[in-house]
Amino acid sequence: MKKEIYSSPFIHKDGSPLIVLDFKDKRGKPSSNMFMHVTVSSRWDSLERRRHQLILFECKQGRSIATLLEDIEINHFSGYLLTDGLKGYEHYDESRHCGCLVHAVRKFKEIAKSDKSNKATRDMIKFVADIHDIENMLRGELERGRLNESEFLEMRMARIEPLLDNIFDYVESNRGYYAQKSATGKAFAYFAERKKQFYSFLDLIEGVPNNNVAELAIRPFALGKHNWLFCKSIDGADASAFFYSLIESAKLCGINPFDYIEAVCSLGPECSSEEEFESILPWNIDLSILDGIRERRMNAERDPERTEPYLLSGGNGC
């Protein structure tokens, strides 16, 4: 999964805090410095006319610059990275670092809830909504085959770039009317400081103007931990990350997560080559093979001559 993700042209990153009981701070209490990091890759398939996407969960200590960029450097990732404003990611190559417009406009939406008369907030919210409407419309045309890849990129650039120009003209014209430390002043500053990031997604077909796919992937984990509260050990956190990766990748690819987990756990132990592992990626796997695996399992009979106990494992559905 990591090889596929970091060879993709476009990735998203997000994360959420995680308590691991066995990981202690200096006072001997469970540390608050563990996080579940999520990475989502995107690669356009021109034959199937859709994006192949994978979601990878990883439990790591902290959110330092070294931690956030560790896998990017180890795997020599050179594509585009989209994040939601976490400062550590600002150290990635500026020309290939994309900003999340949904995250940026969230500050204006918070202001609008308490100050409905604030015209600047209404205008900024509408500007960003118009960009997403155009993106969704053109991507729908691309996926239905009504636009080819070059037409999509040209039309998106022609229609969205002027809207972004308008946003930043508006930011520069209006931010001076608000105190720098006011909520509206800070909201304008967030846009102004990351101007280049909001244009970057226009460069390639996998690019999108928001980090929603990563936030939606981490959401079940973030909500679920309010019920189960913590992991006991690092090994337990890693195991849960593995299954979250399978489940959320399956959901994103439109296949049944239960079937996908069963197939991976049945076929995975027998994989030894890169090609065999690639065959169980969610867009490659043939889930019909589960019929034979389940039938063999249901029809299995005890060997009357056997005296040793049976040891169950995941290989070949046995």
C-alpha positions as CSV (number, residue, x, y, z in Angstrom):
1,M,0.0,0.0,0.0
2,K,2.8,2.4,0.8
3,K,4.5,1.8,-2.5
4,E,1.3,2.5,-4.4
5,I,0.5,5.6,-2.3
6,Y,3.9,7.2,-2.6
7,S,4.3,6.5,-6.3
8,S,0.9,8.3,-6.8
9,P,0.9,11.8,-8.2
10,F,-1.4,13.3,-5.5
11,I,-1.8,12.5,-1.8
12,H,-3.8,13.9,1.1
13,K,-2.8,13.9,4.7
14,D,-4.6,14.3,8.0
15,G,-4.6,12.9,11.6
16,S,-6.2,12.6,14.9
17,P,-4.9,12.2,18.5
18,L,-4.8,8.7,20.0
19,I,-4.3,7.5,23.6
20,V,-2.0,4.4,23.9
21,L,-1.9,3.3,27.5
22,D,1.5,1.6,27.3
23,F,3.1,4.8,25.9
24,K,3.9,6.9,28.9
25,D,5.0,10.5,29.4
26,K,7.6,11.7,31.9
27,R,5.0,11.6,34.7
28,G,4.2,8.0,34.0
29,K,0.8,8.8,32.6
30,P,-0.5,7.8,29.1
31,S,1.1,10.3,26.7
32,S,-1.1,12.7,24.7
33,N,1.6,12.8,22.0
34,M,0.4,9.8,19.9
35,F,-1.6,10.3,16.7
36,M,-3.3,8.2,14.1
37,H,-2.0,9.7,10.8
38,V,-4.0,9.0,7.6
39,T,-2.7,9.3,4.0
40,V,-4.9,9.0,1.0
41,S,-3.5,8.6,-2.5
42,S,-5.1,9.4,-5.8
43,R,-4.2,8.1,-9.3
44,W,-6.4,8.7,-12.4
45,D,-7.2,5.6,-14.5
46,S,-7.9,6.9,-18.0
47,L,-9.4,3.5,-19.1
48,E,-11.8,3.1,-16.3
49,R,-12.3,6.9,-16.1
50,R,-12.0,7.0,-12.3
51,R,-9.5,7.6,-9.6
52,H,-7.8,4.7,-7.9
53,Q,-7.5,5.7,-4.2
54,L,-6.0,4.0,-1.1
55,I,-6.2,5.0,2.5
56,L,-3.4,4.2,4.9
57,F,-3.6,4.6,8.7
58,E,-0.5,4.7,10.8
59,C,0.1,5.2,14.5
60,K,3.0,7.5,15.2
61,Q,4.4,9.6,18.0
62,G,4.0,13.3,17.6
63,R,3.5,15.7,14.7
64,S,7.0,17.1,14.4
65,I,8.2,18.1,11.0
66,A,10.4,15.0,10.9
67,T,7.4,12.8,11.7
68,L,5.1,14.4,9.3
69,L,7.5,14.3,6.4
70,E,9.2,11.0,7.3
71,D,7.4,8.7,4.8
72,I,7.5,11.3,2.1
73,E,11.3,11.4,2.3
74,I,11.8,7.7,2.8
75,N,9.7,6.8,-0.2
76,H,11.1,9.7,-2.3
77,F,7.6,11.1,-2.9
78,S,7.8,13.9,-5.5
79,G,4.1,14.5,-6.3
80,Y,1.5,16.9,-4.9
81,L,0.6,17.0,-1.3
82,L,-2.7,18.4,0.0
83,T,-3.1,19.3,3.7
84,D,-5.4,21.3,5.9
85,G,-2.9,23.9,7.3
86,L,-0.8,22.0,9.8
87,K,2.4,24.0,10.0
88,G,4.8,21.1,9.8
89,Y,3.7,20.4,6.2
90,E,4.7,23.9,5.2
91,H,8.2,22.6,4.9
92,Y,7.2,20.5,1.8
93,D,8.0,21.9,-1.6
94,E,5.9,25.0,-1.9
95,S,5.3,24.5,-5.6
96,R,3.7,21.1,-5.0
97,H,1.9,21.8,-1.7
98,C,-1.8,22.3,-2.1
99,G,-4.1,24.1,0.4
100,C,-7.6,23.0,1.5
101,L,-10.2,25.7,0.5
102,V,-12.8,24.0,2.8
103,H,-10.5,24.4,5.8
104,A,-9.6,28.0,4.9
105,V,-13.3,29.1,4.5
106,R,-14.3,27.4,7.7
107,K,-13.0,30.4,9.6
108,F,-15.4,32.6,7.7
109,K,-18.3,30.2,8.3
110,E,-17.6,30.3,12.1
111,I,-17.8,34.1,11.9
112,A,-21.1,34.0,9.9
113,K,-22.8,32.0,12.6
114,S,-22.5,34.8,15.1
115,D,-22.4,37.8,12.7
116,K,-24.8,37.4,9.9
117,S,-24.4,41.0,8.8
118,N,-20.7,40.5,7.9
119,K,-20.7,40.9,4.1
120,A,-17.1,39.8,3.8
121,T,-17.8,36.4,5.3
122,R,-20.8,35.8,3.0
123,D,-18.8,36.8,-0.1
124,M,-15.8,34.6,0.8
125,I,-18.1,31.6,1.5
126,K,-19.9,32.1,-1.9
127,F,-16.6,32.4,-3.8
128,V,-15.3,29.1,-2.5
129,A,-18.7,27.4,-3.1
130,D,-18.6,28.5,-6.7
131,I,-15.2,26.9,-7.2
132,H,-16.5,23.6,-5.8
133,D,-19.6,23.7,-8.0
134,I,-17.4,24.1,-11.1
135,E,-15.0,21.4,-9.9
136,N,-17.8,18.9,-9.2
137,M,-19.5,19.6,-12.5
138,L,-16.4,19.3,-14.7
139,R,-15.2,16.2,-12.8
140,G,-18.6,14.6,-13.4
141,E,-18.3,15.3,-17.1
142,L,-14.8,13.8,-17.1
143,E,-16.0,10.6,-15.3
144,R,-18.9,10.2,-17.7
145,G,-16.6,10.5,-20.7
146,R,-18.0,13.8,-22.0
147,L,-14.6,15.5,-21.5
148,N,-11.2,14.0,-22.1
149,E,-8.3,14.6,-19.7
150,S,-6.8,17.6,-21.6
151,E,-10.3,19.2,-22.1
152,F,-11.0,18.8,-18.3
153,L,-7.7,20.4,-17.3
154,E,-8.1,23.3,-19.8
155,M,-11.7,24.0,-18.9
156,R,-11.0,23.8,-15.2
157,M,-8.0,26.2,-15.4
158,A,-10.0,28.6,-17.6
159,R,-13.0,28.7,-15.2
160,I,-11.5,28.3,-11.8
161,E,-8.2,30.3,-12.0
162,P,-10.2,33.6,-12.6
163,L,-12.3,32.8,-9.5
164,L,-9.2,32.3,-7.4
165,D,-7.8,35.6,-8.8
166,N,-11.0,37.3,-7.7
167,I,-10.8,35.8,-4.2
168,F,-7.3,37.2,-3.7
169,D,-8.1,40.5,-5.2
170,Y,-11.0,40.6,-2.7
171,V,-8.7,39.6,0.2
172,E,-6.2,42.3,-0.6
173,S,-9.0,45.0,-1.0
174,N,-10.8,44.1,2.2
175,R,-8.4,42.8,4.8
176,G,-7.2,46.3,5.6
177,Y,-10.7,47.2,7.0
178,Y,-10.3,44.6,9.8
179,A,-7.9,44.5,12.8
180,Q,-5.2,41.9,12.2
181,K,-6.1,40.1,15.5
182,S,-9.8,40.1,14.8
183,A,-11.5,36.9,13.7
184,T,-12.1,38.3,10.2
185,G,-8.6,39.7,10.0
186,K,-7.1,36.3,10.8
187,A,-9.4,34.6,8.3
188,F,-8.2,36.9,5.6
189,A,-4.6,36.4,6.6
190,Y,-4.9,32.7,6.4
191,F,-5.9,33.0,2.7
192,A,-3.2,35.6,1.9
193,E,-0.4,33.6,3.5
194,R,-1.2,30.5,1.5
195,K,-2.1,32.0,-1.8
196,K,0.1,29.8,-4.0
197,Q,-1.2,26.6,-2.3
198,F,-4.8,27.2,-3.5
199,Y,-3.8,27.3,-7.2
200,S,-1.6,24.2,-7.1
201,F,-4.4,21.6,-7.5
202,L,-5.2,22.9,-11.0
203,D,-1.9,21.4,-12.4
204,L,-3.0,17.8,-12.5
205,I,-6.1,15.7,-13.1
206,E,-6.0,14.1,-9.6
207,G,-5.9,17.5,-7.9
208,V,-8.9,18.7,-5.9
209,P,-9.5,21.9,-4.0
210,N,-10.2,20.3,-0.6
211,N,-9.0,17.7,1.9
212,N,-12.4,16.2,2.4
213,V,-11.4,12.6,1.4
214,A,-8.9,12.5,4.2
215,E,-11.2,14.1,6.7
216,L,-14.0,11.7,5.9
217,A,-11.5,8.8,6.2
218,I,-10.4,9.8,9.7
219,R,-13.9,10.7,10.8
220,P,-15.0,7.1,11.8
221,F,-11.8,6.7,13.8
222,A,-12.3,10.1,15.5
223,L,-15.9,9.4,16.4
224,G,-15.2,5.8,17.4
225,K,-12.5,6.6,19.9
226,H,-15.1,8.4,22.0
227,N,-16.6,4.9,22.6
228,W,-13.5,2.7,22.9
229,L,-11.4,5.6,24.3
230,F,-7.8,4.1,23.8
231,C,-5.5,1.4,22.6
232,K,-3.6,-0.7,25.1
233,S,-0.3,-1.0,23.3
234,I,1.5,0.2,20.2
235,D,1.0,-3.2,18.6
236,G,-2.7,-2.9,19.2
237,A,-2.7,0.6,17.7
238,D,-0.8,-0.8,14.6
239,A,-3.3,-3.6,14.3
240,S,-6.3,-1.3,14.4
241,A,-4.5,1.0,11.8
242,F,-4.2,-2.0,9.5
243,F,-7.9,-2.8,9.6
244,Y,-8.9,0.8,9.3
245,S,-6.7,1.0,6.2
246,L,-8.5,-2.0,4.6
247,I,-12.0,-0.9,5.6
248,E,-11.7,2.7,4.5
249,S,-9.9,1.8,1.3
250,A,-12.7,-0.7,0.4
251,K,-15.4,1.9,1.2
252,L,-13.7,4.5,-1.0
253,C,-13.4,2.0,-3.9
254,G,-17.0,0.9,-3.6
255,I,-16.5,-2.7,-2.5
256,N,-17.8,-4.5,0.6
257,P,-15.3,-3.9,3.5
258,F,-16.2,-7.2,5.2
259,D,-15.6,-9.2,2.0
260,Y,-12.4,-7.2,1.3
261,I,-11.0,-8.0,4.8
262,E,-11.8,-11.7,4.4
263,A,-10.2,-11.8,0.9
264,V,-7.0,-10.0,2.0
265,C,-6.6,-12.2,5.2
266,S,-7.2,-15.3,3.1
267,L,-5.0,-14.5,0.1
268,G,-2.4,-12.2,1.7
269,P,-0.5,-14.8,3.6
270,E,0.2,-16.7,0.4
271,C,1.5,-13.6,-1.5
272,S,5.2,-13.5,-2.0
273,S,5.8,-11.3,-5.1
274,E,5.0,-7.7,-5.9
275,E,2.5,-8.7,-8.6
276,E,0.7,-11.0,-6.1
277,F,0.3,-8.2,-3.6
278,E,-0.8,-5.8,-6.3
279,S,-3.5,-8.3,-7.2
280,I,-5.2,-7.8,-3.8
281,L,-5.4,-4.0,-4.0
282,P,-9.0,-3.0,-3.8
283,W,-9.4,-2.2,-7.5
284,N,-7.7,-5.3,-8.7
285,I,-9.0,-8.0,-6.3
286,D,-11.6,-10.5,-7.6
287,L,-14.0,-11.0,-4.7
288,S,-15.7,-13.9,-6.5
289,I,-12.9,-16.1,-5.2
290,L,-14.5,-15.9,-1.8
291,D,-17.2,-18.2,-3.0
292,G,-14.8,-21.1,-3.3
293,I,-13.0,-20.2,-0.1
294,R,-16.2,-20.2,1.9
295,E,-17.4,-23.4,0.3
296,R,-14.3,-25.2,1.2
297,R,-14.5,-23.9,4.7
298,M,-18.2,-24.9,5.2
299,N,-17.6,-28.4,3.7
300,A,-14.4,-29.1,5.6
301,E,-14.5,-32.4,7.6
302,R,-12.4,-33.6,10.4
303,D,-9.8,-36.2,9.5
304,P,-10.8,-39.3,11.5
305,E,-7.2,-40.5,11.6
306,R,-5.8,-37.2,13.0
307,T,-4.7,-37.1,16.6
308,E,-3.0,-33.7,16.7
309,P,-5.2,-30.6,17.4
310,Y,-6.1,-28.4,14.4
311,L,-4.4,-25.0,14.2
312,L,-6.4,-22.5,12.2
313,S,-4.8,-19.8,10.1
314,G,-5.7,-17.4,7.3
315,G,-3.9,-19.0,4.3
316,N,-6.2,-20.1,1.5
317,G,-9.3,-19.9,3.6
318,C,-8.3,-22.8,5.8
